[in-house]
């Protein structure tokens, strides 16, 4: 098979095998005999394996076709043969009788019994020749005409031979000129009789009988014993038949003879047909009569789906009866039924024949004429009309004039040029994808009529039609060896065509070119067609299809897909019956106090695809672009509960089912503060009014999202919830790993003046941030990817300068790099503002007063300079009884003892100090409890409680007492209550 540059393929099939695979390579057939080490002879390269005897009792000929075997033995001891090329001559196998065996290219053989004298003919052994047979996997049989067949258990023909004949050497000396052995024979030259009967030769049949494990051949006694017989006499070269490789060939041939009406010449290779198969009236060899040549090719059912552009039967004329170079007509027909080993003149001369072509062919090899004459017949209709994968072609000549008789080579070739239509395209769709509503695609490739919408503008001003086109002729895995292009059709449901499939653009009709914009492209790729939305009409419905075109053939159209076009956004957008676009806002006045729900009514109309939802935001109008903001159903009932006082700006937009979005409408209002609102120090989520725990994942833990965790005080799972994503942390790379955190409001406010905790975070880059709680922002956590703390809402804190007029500044670092512990104590100086405490290298404990200035802490004060590096500082937070002077606790990391340091305030200087510590607990060493904190009163008992993580990963707590004592907290095993077991050691820092 040859792939042509235009995408077609040319397939050549010969009427008999031409090559064989040997040692991994395809080589030409070669029947030359070679001697084997055991003295036998085998062919060099044939379709089946043939082995001839080297003499003695070894079988005369043995054939092997893929394990199916058949062998014949001569009834007497064989002499050593003389081997020339493909012929082995065994002399005097009987007195005055020689045996010539010729191998053929298919692995079969012809044997000729040469009776040289009348005396030799009288040998009783010639009355009936009994050839012993052995077989494996085949059964031998003969029909009534003497044609032999060997079939396997499935009835498949493996070997066969035509009915045998015999003839003498009589020659009438008027044999037509012919090619014998490659030389020209004149009109008066006699053909060697062992090549077949000459004109005037006496011809007789040879009776055939198959017995158990033998074939019996009975020559004509009258021909052997007649006084008119001219010796030598040749007993059919096919008597021990011309066995050929059976019906599993991709092609076969035969010829039928009215003179041998019952003989099968299926795939024959006899001396009679050595010059080719006959066509016309054969009138020079007895018995005379009409001959027709038939060639059969197995093209397979794969052609059923192919487009046949042309088909040609090619073969050489090898012999003509006429001495001249004049032409004679030869017709080609397609015939039915197909041929097989049983095909003879009797059962096939009346076969159905459909005329295909006539060629007028001159002489061959005659003086002044060409040699073998190449001839072609147009047989396209036969290949096109094939229905079962087998093409049977018959050649007929002038069947009335012997001068017109011709022979043609058996090696005929069927060549057909074919193409496969491209596959029906699939994955049909468009960009944008039609939708029933935003985020609800409806590709419109159903038949219900319930099709989706495409919004105004499409995609960059176009609706892009698409589909995958492919060609079955593309080599598996090599898509670009076949190129093709797509052709679209697009129509309006009102009957107007926008693209006519296969047609060029027609400006007068307003149609576009149907060819895809992507032009020629590889098989399996996507064809695209841009349709300007200016071609579409608002509210109309459109359908489209796609086909593939390889330049020679087109596919059937794809399934149809549809979309509806909506070019108009919703109108009449309002909030509580009013609304202003264009950047100005409608003043909605004062609404309820912070923390109280407010109910607003949103309205809009849409006459196209229909209103789908509203988008709203308490941020900028730009937040709504691209269907941003928070979605609200088309019912338009909006409830908001601002958590802090101030002026708010509500922006809304209406979105229809096609995805068209209106302009933003603005509504402003004021939320007054709620002076009675309760502040819970330590509360992160602002939901339950209870303090929460923030947790920093240890390196390698929580691989799916190692972001900052938060835990409500009744939590049991170490997984927690995400307070801040893994890309919003304080480290340079945005991570939280290795960071330390602290959070606690005062009883009055958070660091930013709201009701829920902000978060201090110190990164490994020694940069200190205050993350403002998104719960308190105008857009809430929803406006910050549902995070309480995000990088887009934080402030950087520079380390304040130390003043010697306020405190001792010895060892004070200029940045935050010395910080070992970061603590949020609440209010330590009774000003109502949250403060910050750090424990730093060199046993220094520093106090940083909170201020009302964003990004700024007050002047630092040194609280202690001894023993703090070996302690864990704990912040229990404010209680109503401490008068705004939050204490500190400290755990001795080695002994596990717990001490409380009350805070004192010099009201004149504003300086704070720590009082003499008092013991409040024991048995909490760092070796058992690596993490220990207090989040204040979580039990409601009126006193701060203690929380710790054990080395085994459990979370435990112990409740404080309103009557402190040295044994208030006892870390002895079994004393702390276990909140949850396992997994808490995945945290490196808690606060």
N, C-alpha and C positions, 0 to 999 in steps of 0.2 A: 504494500500500500504506500502511496506517495501523497504527502500533503502538499497541495499547490498554493502558490502565493495568494490566490484570491479566496482562500478559505475552503475550497473544494478538496475532494480526495479522489485519487485514481487508484482503483483496485484491479490487479491483474490476477487471473486464475487460469492455470494451464490445465489441459484436458488429461494430463497425467503428471505425477510428481516429477519435479526437475532437480530437486536437491534433497539431501538427507543430512540430519544432524549427527556429527560424529566427533567425539572428543571435545564437545562443547562448541563446535563450529559447524556452520552450514556449508556443505561442499557439493559440487555437481555429482550426479549419479555416474557410477563407473562400474560396469559389469565384468571388468577384466579379472581373470582368475589368477589367484595366487596360491602357492602350495603351502599348506599348514605343516606344523611339526609332526603331526601324526600321519602325514602322507596324503590326506584329503586336500581338496581345493575349495576355496571360498571366494566370493566376489569382493571387490575392493570397497564399493560403496553402493548399496542398493536399498530399496525401500524395505524389503524383507530380507532375512538372512538365508542365503542359499549355499549348501555344501554339496560338492560332487565327489564321487568315489575316486580314490587313488588306485583302485584295483582290488581284486580279491572279493571277499564277501561283504564288504562295506556297502550300505545302500547306495544305489546309483545316484539318487538325488534326494536331499532332505531340505525342506523349507521350514522356517521358523518366523512367525509373525507375532511378535509380542507374547511369546509363550504358547501360541497355537501352532502345532507342529504336524507336518505330514511328510512321510518318506516313502520312496518306491525302491524296490530291489529287483535287479535283473535275475532271471531264473537260473543263470549259470555263473560260474566264476568269471569275474571281470579281469581283463588284462590291464596293465598300467597304461593310462591314456597318454596320447600326445596332445599337449595343450598349446593352443595358439590364441592369444587374446582372450576372448570370452568363449572359445569353443574347445571342448575336450573330445577327441576322437579315440574310440575304443575299437581296435581292429580285430576282425575274426572272432567276434563274440559267439558266432556259430560259423561253421565252414562257409566261406564266401559271403559272409554277412558282417558288415561293419555297423557300429552304432555311433552316431554323432550327436552330442549334447551341447546346446548353445545356451548360455546364461543371458538373461535380459536385465535391463536397468531396474526393473521393479522387484527383482529377486525371484522371478520365475524362470522357467527353462523350456526349451524346445528340444525334443529328441527326434532324430531321423534314423529309422532302420533301413540300411542300404543293402538290398539284396542284389549282389553284383552279377550273378550268373543264374542260368536256368537250373543248373545242378544244385546251387544253394537254395533255390526256391522249393526244391523237392524235400527239403529237410522236414521231417514230421514235427520238429519243434516249432516251425512257423505256422502250423495249422491253428494253434491257439497259444498265444503268449500269455503266460500267467505271471503278473508282476505283483509280488508280495507288498503289502502296505502296512505301515505302522503309523499311528496318529495319537496326538494328545490334544484334547479339547475340541476336536472337530469330528464330524461324521460325514463319510463320503457316500455320494449317491449319483445315479445317472438317470436322465430322463429318457423318453422313448426315442428321441432323436440321437442319443448318444452323447449329449452335453453333460459334462461332469461338474459337480458342485461339492464343496466341502464347507459345511456350516457349523457354527458353535451351538451351544445349548440354547441360546436365545433365538436361533434361526438366522443369525447374522452371517452373511456370506464372507468366508475368509479366503478360499482359493476356488478357482474354477477353470474350465477348459472347454473349447468348442469340440463338437463332434469330429472324430478323426476321419481322414480319407487316405487313399493311396493312389499312385499313378506310375505309369512307366515312362520311358525316355523317348517315345515317339515324338517327332517334331515335324510340323507341316511346312516349316521354313517360311511362314508368312507372319511371324510374330511382329507386332508393331515395335517401332523404335522405343527403347526404354533405358532407363539408367540401371545398370547392374554393377554393383560394387564400385560405383562412382565413375565408371567409364561409359561412353556412348556405345550402344549396340546398334548396328545397321539393321536394315529391314530383313536381311537374309541371315543374320547371325542368330543362332539358337541360344536361348537362355539356359543356363545350367539347370538341369531338371531338379536338382535338390533345392532350388529356390522356389519350386512350385511347378505345377504341370504346364508344359509348353502347349502352344496351339497344336491340336491334333493328338495330344497325349490321351491315352486311355486312363480314365479315372473311375475309381470304384470306392464304395463306402467300406469302412472297417467297423464290424460289429463290436459293441462294448457291453460288458456285463460287470457289475460290481458284486462280488461275493464276499464272504467273511474274510477280512484282512487281505483282500487282493482285488486287482482289476484284471479282467480277462479281455484280451484283444484278439479278435478273429479276422485276419485279413481275407480278402476275396480270393477264394481258391481258383476261380475261373481266370482272374487276371494273372495270378502266379503261374498257372499251368497253360495258358493260351499260347498257341504257336505264333500268334501275332504280337505277342508281348515283346517289347524291346527293353533289354536290360541295360543298366541297372533299373530295378524297381524301388521306388521310395515309399515306404509305409509311413504315412502322415507324420510330419515333424511334430504333430501335436498328439500322436497316439499316446505317448506318455506325456500328458498334456502340457500346453504352455500355461503353466500355473502362474497366476499374477496375484499381487496384493489385492485383497478383496474390496467390498463395497464401502469401506470406511474412508476411501479417498475423497478429497474435496472435489474431484472431477473424474469423469469416466468417458469412455467412447465405445462405440460399436459400429458395425456395418451389417446391413441385412442384404441377403442375396436371394433373388428368386430362384437361382440355379441350385442353391443349398437352402431351401426354404425352411428347413427345420433346424438349421445350425445356428448356434449362438456364438457370436464373435466378440462378446463383451470384454473390453480391455485386452483384446487378443494381441499377440506379438508373434505371429507365425511367419514362416518363410513366404507364404502366399501374400501376406499383407506387409511384407518388409518395406515396400515402397510407399505405403500409406493405404488409407481406406478409399474404397471406390465410390464414384459418383457417375451415374449414367448407365448406358447399355454396354456391358462387357461382352464382346463378341469374339474374342481371340483365344480364350482358354476354356476348355470344357469342364463343367457344363457352363454354357453361356447364360446370360440373363441380366436383369436389372440389379444394380447395386445402389444403395443409399447410405450415406455416412451420417452418424448421429453423435453429437457431443453433448455432454451433460456436466453442469457446473453447480456445485453446492455453494450458494452465496449466503446462506443463513437467513434467518428471519429478521436479523437486525436491519436489513434493507427495507423492511415494511414501512419504517418511519422516515426513510430517506427520500430525497428528491433526486431522481435520476436525470441528469442532463443529457447524457448520451451513453450508448453501450455499443461496443464493436467486437465482432468475432474475427480474430486474426489467425491466419494459417497459410502455409505455403502449398502451392500446387507443385507436386513432385513428379507427375507422370501424365502424359497425354497419349492417346492412341493414334491421333493424326500425326503425319510427318510434317505438316505445315505449322505456320504460326498463327493461323486464323483463330478468331475468338469463338467461343461457344458459351451460351448462357448457363449459369448455375444459380439456382434459387435457394434462399435460406428461409426456413420455416421454424416456428415454434410448435412443438408437438406435445401431445398428451396421450397416454400417460407417460411417466418417466421410464427410462430404460433400466434393465438389471440383467443379471446373468441368464435370465430366461427369455430375453428378447430375441425373436427370430423374424424372418420374413412372414411366416405364417400368421404371427399374432401382432405384427406391428405395421405392416405395409398399409393397412387401412386406418392407422391412427389419425386422430384429429390433428389437422395441420393448419396453422395460420400464417399466411404469407408475410414475410418481413422485407426481403430485399432481393434484387437480381444484380449479379455482376457478370460482365462479359470478359472471359479470361482466355488468353492466347496460349501458345505452346510453351513447353518447358523442356529445356535441354536439347531441343532439336537444333539442327544447323540453322544459324541465323536468328534463333530465338533466345530468350533469356534462360538462365538456369532456373532454380527453384523460384517460382513466381509468388511473391507476397500478395495475399489477397485479403480484403476486409469486407465484412458485411455489417450493415447497420442493423443491429438487433435491439435497439432501444425499447421498442414497444414490449418485447418479451420480458426484459428485465423490469420495466416499469409495472407491468401487469402481474408479475410473479406474486403468488399467494402463499407458497409453502417453503420458500427458500431454495428451491431447486429449479434451474433453468435447463430445459432440454431443447436443443437446436438440431435441425435436420437439414442436410444439403442434398438437393436433387439436381441432376443434370438432364441433358437430352436423353430420354429413355427410349428413343426410336432409332438412333444412329450410332453405330459402334465407333465411328471416327471421333465422336464428341466425348468418349469416355475419358475420365480423368481420375487421378488419385491425389489425395491431400494428406499432408503430414498428420500424424496422430497427435502431435504436440500442438494442438490448437490452443488459442489463448482468448479468454473473454476479458475485455477491459471495459470498465464502466466508470464514468465520471459522476460522482454523486456529491450531494451536500445534505446536511441535516438542517431542517428548519430550527431556528433558535427555540429554546424552551419558552413556555409561557411565563412571562415575568411574574415575580411575586414581591412580597414586602412593599406593596403599593401604599403610598402615603403622601403626606404633604407637610410642609413647614410654613407657618405654624401648624401644629396638630389641631384639628378641630376639637372642640370641647363642648360638653353639655353645660359645664360650669368650670371656672378656673380650677385647675388641678384635677379635672375629671375628663380625661381624653375620650373622644368618640371618633374613631378614624373614619366612620361613615362607610365602611365596606360591607355593610349588611344590606338586606333587601327589604327592611321594614319601613324605611322612610324616616326613621328616627335618627337623624344625622346631626352632627355637631356643628358648632359655629366657629368662624374665624373672624377675628376682630379687625377693626379699622387699621390699615397700614400693613397688615400681614407681617412679613419679615423683611424689613428694609424696603418697604414699598412694593413687595412682591409676595405672591403665594407661590411657593416652590413645589411643584409636583415631582414625585420621585418614585423609583421602583428599581429592583435588581433585575438586570438582564443577563442572560447566560446562554451559552451555546454548548450543546452536548458534545460537539466535536473537539472541545478544548481538552487538552491532555490532562489527565488526572494530576492535580497539584500544580499545573502550569497554566494559569488562567490567561496569560497574555499571548499564548500562541494562537488564539482565536479572538479577533476583534469584531465588534458589532456596534450598532448604535440603536438608541431607543426612538420610538415615534409615539407621540401622545395624541389623544383626542380629548377635547374639553368642550362641554356643552352646557348651556343654560337649560333648566327644566322647562322654560317656556318654549323650547324648540330651536333656539338660536345657537349656532355653532360658533365657538371661539377658536377652536383648533380642529381641523378636519384631519383625521389620521391618514398619514401618507401624503398629504398635500402641502404645497408650499404656501407661504403667506399670501393672502389676497387682500391688499389694502382697500379695494373697493368694497369688499364684503366685511372688512374689519377683522379678518381671521389672522392668526399667527402661524408661523411655520411649525409643522408638527415635529420636526427633528429636535431631539434633545439638545440642550445647550452644551452638554458634555461631548458631543460628536462621537467619533470612533473611540471605543474604550474596551478594556479587557473584559473577558467573560467573567461573570460573577460580581461585577462592580455596579454601582448605582448610577442610573441615568437621572438627570435633573432637567427640569424645564421651569424657567421663571416666567410667571404670568403677572404683569403689572396690575396692581389693584385698581388702577384707573380703568381697566377693562371690565371690572366687576360692578354690579349694581346692588345697592343696599337692599337687603331683605330677600335677595334672590338665592335660589338653590342651584348648585353646579355639580356635574358628574364628570369623571375622567377615567380613562383607561390608558394602557401602555402596551405596546408590542415591541419585540426585538426584530432587527433587520440586519442580516449579515452581508447585504449587498447583492445576494442572489436569491435568498428566501426570507420570508417573514414568519414570525410565530403567530399563533392565534392571539387575539387580544386578551389581556389580563382580566381579572374580575374588576367590576366597576366600584369606585369609591366616590363619596359625595361630601360636600360641605355646604353650609349656609353662610352668607356673608353679612355681617353687621358692621356698618361703617359709622354708627353714631353711638356716643357715650350717653349714659343716663343724664337726665336734666332735672331741674327743680329740686336740687339738693338743699335740705334745710335741717336746722337743729331747733327743736322746740318752736317750729313754725317760722323760723327766720334763719338767714345765713348770708354771708358776704364772701365773694371770691375776689381774687386779684390782689391779695396781700393784706387787705383790711379785715378787721374782726367786728362781729356783732357783740356788743356788751351784754352779757347775760346777768350782770349784777352779782350780788353776794349770795352764795349757796350755804349749805349747812356747815357746821364746824368740822375741823379735821377729824377723821375717823368715822364720820357719819356718811351713810350712803346718799347719793344724789341720783335722781332718775331723770334721764333726758330722752327725748323722742326724735329719731332721725327719719327723714322721709326723702324719697326720690322717685322718679318715673322713668320707664324705659319702654319704648314702643317696638323695639326690635327683638332681640333674643330674650329680653326680660331681665328684671333686676335680680342679681344673685346675692350680693352682700354689701356691707359697708366696711371701709377701713377707717380706723381712728387712731389718733395718737395725741398725747399731751406734750409731745415734742414739736419739732419744726414740721411745716407742711411737706418739706422734702422727704420726710420719713415715709410718706405715703406712696412715693414714686415706685412704679413696678409692683403694685399690689402689696405695698409694705404696710407697716403698722399692725394693729390688732384687728382681726376680722370679727364682724358682728353680722348676724343673720339679717336677711332683708326685712324682717319684722321691725327692726330699728329700735328696739327697747334697750337703751344703754344705761347701765348702772355703774357709777364710779364712786370710789371711796378714797379720796386723797388722805394720806396719812400725816401730812404736815400743812401748816397754814401758808398762805401766799396767793399770788395771782397766777392763774392757770390759763393756758390757751389750748383749747380743744380744736384740732383740725380733723375733718372727716372728708371722705370721698366715697362715691357710690360706684360699684363695679357690676357690669351686667354679665350674663352667662357667656358671652363671647370673649370676655376679658377686657372690654373697653372700660376705661376708668375716667370718671369725671374730674374736673378740676377740684382742688381742695376748697372747702368752706370752713371759715374760722369762727370760733365762738369763745369769747373770753369770760372769765368769772373769777370771783375772789372767794377764798376759803379762810375763814377766821380760825384762830387757834382755839384749842380746847384746853382751857387751864386745868381742868380736872383730869386730863388724860394721864394714865399711870405709866411710869417709866420703870422697866425691869432691867437693871444692870445685868449684862451678859446675854441679853436676848438678841439672837441673830435674825430669826425668821419673822419676828413681829406678829406671830399668829397666836401663840399660846400663852404669852405673858410670862414665860419661864426662861431661865438662863440656859444657854446652849453651849456645847463644846466645839471648838474648832480644832481640826487635826491635820497635821502636815504628813503626807505619806513618806515613809522611809524609801531610800533608793531601791528601785526594782519592784516595789509593791504597786498594786492596782494598775497593771500595765495598760488596760484599755483606756483609762483616764486618770493619771496620777495627779489630779487636781486637788485643791483644798477641800477637805470634808467638813461637814458640820453634823452634830449629833444632838438631838433633843435629849433631855435628861432622863427620859424613859426608854431610850433606845436599847436594843439588844444586839444589833448587827454591826460588826466593824466596817461594813461597806459604807454605811452612812449615806448622806446625800451630798451632791456637789454644791459647794458654796461658791467656788470659783474654778473655772476650767484650767486645764494644765498649761494653757498658753497665756494666761493672764497673771502669772505669778510675778514676784519682785525680782527674780534672777534675770540676768542679762538675756538668757534665752527664753524668758517668759515662763519658766517652770517654777514649781514650788519646792522641789527637792532641796533639803538642807536649809530652808528658810526657818526663821522663828517668828512666832506671832503672839499677839496679846490683844484682848478686847474687853472693855467694861465701861459702861456709862456710869454717870453719877445717878443719884436719885432724881435729878432734875432733867438731865439731857445727855445726849451723846456728844462726842467731840465736835461734831458738825452741827449740834443744836437740834437734833431730831430725837425720836423716841426709841430707836433701836440702835444696837451697837454698830459703831464703825470698827475697823480692824487695823491695828498696827502690824506691819510686816517688814522684817529686815532680811534682805536677800544676801546671798553668798557674795554678792558684789559690794556689800557694805553700804547699800543704799536703803534708806528708811522711807517707807511710804505709809500714808494713812489712806486706807480704802474706805470711801464713803458708802454706806449701806444703800444699795439700789432700791431697797424697799421704800426708802424715804424720798426717792426722786419723783419727778412729775410723771415719768413714764413707767415707774415701777420696775420690778425685775423683768417683766415681759419685754421691756424696751432694752434690756441688756442681756439677751440670750438666756433669760431665766436664771441669771447668776445674782447672788447677793453682793459679790465683790468682783469688779471687773477693771481691767487696766484703763478703760476709757473714763473711769470715774474715781480717780485717786489723786492725791497731792504728794509732792516730794517734800521731805523735811530735811533741811540742812541742820547740822549740829550747831546749837547756839554757842556763842563765845562765853567762856567762863570769866567771871568777874571776881577779883580778889577782895573787892569791897563787900562781897556777899558771902564768899566761902573760900576755903583753901583750894587752890587750883593745881597743886602739885600732882603730876601724873595724869592730868586731864588730857585726853586725846582730842585731836582737831577734827576727827571724823568718827564714824560709828564702827570702825574696824575692831575695837577692843571689846565690843559688847559680847557677853557670854549668855546673859539672860535678859529677855525683854518682858516687862511686866506692866499691866494696866491696873493700878490699885483702886481706881475710882477717884474720889475727891479726898486729897490728903491735907489741903490747906483751907478748907471751909469757904471756897469761893464758888462752889457749885459747878466747877469745870473739871472734866476728867484730866488726870495727870498721867505722867509716864515715869517709870522707874527702870533703870538698867543696872545689872551687875556686870562689872567689867574686869578685865585682866588686871591683877595687882590688888585683889581683894577690895576694890572700890565699889561702893553702892551709891548711885547718883539719882537724885530726884529732879525731874523736869516739870515745872508747873505748866498746866494747860493754859491757853490763852484763847481769846475770841478771834484772833487773827489767823486766817487760813494759811497753813504751811509754816506756822511759827510756834515754837515752844518758848517758855520763859527761861530766865537765867537759871542755870543748873545750881544745885546745892549738894554737897557731899554729905551723905547720911552715915557712912561708915567706911572704914579702911582696914579692917582686920577680920580674918576668918570667913569672908564671904565666898572665896573661891571654892571652899569645901562644903558649901551649903547650897541648897535649892531654895530660892526665895518663892514664897507663896503669897498670893494676894486674895484675902477673903472678901474684899469689897466693903462698901459702906453699909451700916445698919442705922436705923433711926436713933440708936443710943450713942453713936460715936460723934455726933455733932459735927459731921463733915470732916472728921479726921480719921480716915481709913487706916487701920493698922496693917502691919506686915507680919507674916509668919516665916519661919525659916526651919528647914529640915537639915540636920547634920547628916551628910551623905554617908558617913562611915557608921556612926552609932545609931542613926535612925531616930534620934530624939527630935521633938518638935517644940519650937519656942514661939511665943507671940511678942511682938514689939508694938507697944502702943505709940501713937503719933502725938507729938506735942507741937504747939504753934505759938511762936512769939508774935503776938498781935501787933507789936510796935515795929519790928523789923520784917515781919512776914516770913521769917525763917521757920522751917520745920525741923524736928529732931526726933530720934527714936528713943523711947524710954528703955529702962533696964528690962531685959527679956524675962518672961515667965514661962515655965515649962507647961505645955498643954498636951503632950503625948510622947510616945516612945515606940520603938520597934518598927520603924519605917525606913530601914537602910536602903540606899540606892541599889544595892546588890539584889534586893528582893523586889523593890518598887522603883524601877528606873524612871518612871514618869509619875509626878504627883502634883495636883493642883487643887484649888478651891474655886468653885464658880458661885460661891455665896450660899444663901439659904435655898436649897432645892426641895427641902422637905416641908417647909412652912412651919418649922419648929421655932423660928425666931433667932437662930444662930447659924453661922456659916458651917457648911459641911465639907468633907474631904473626899476627893476622888483620886484613884491611883490605878496604874497599869502594872501588872505583875510581869516578872520575867517569863512566865508561861503564857502570856498573852491574854490574861483575864482582866476584865474591868471590874473594880471593886469600889465601894464607897463606905464611909463611916459618918454618921450624923453627929453634928456638934451639939453642945449643950449651952443653955442660957446661964448655967452656973459653972464656969470653966474650972478645971482642976488639972493636976499634973498627969492624970490618966484619961483625960477627955477623949484622946485618940490613942488606940492601941493596935499596932500592926501585927500583933501575934497571930499566927495562922488560925483561921476560924473566927477571928474577931471582926474583921471587915466583912461586909455583906457583898456577895458576888452578884454583880449586875448581869454580866455576860462572860462566857468562857471562850477563849481561843480567838486568835486573829487580830487582837488589839496591839500586838507587837509589830504590826505593819506600819505603825505611826512612829515618827521620830520626835514629834513635838505636839503637845496639846495645850490649849489655853481656854 
